[in-house]
Amino acid sequence: ILRFLIWQRNGEKIKK
């Protein structure tokens, strides 16, 4: 699950 690590770092932009 590599996308999970990338989302966690850019999760602030994706969650918002």
C-alpha positions, -999 to 999 in steps of 0.1 A, spaced: 0 0 0 22 29 -12 -7 52 -19 -16 51 18 18 66 27 15 93 1 -21 102 12 -9 104 48 16 131 38 -8 149 14 -39 138 34 -42 175 46 -49 186 10 -70 155 0 -91 156 33 -97 193 28 
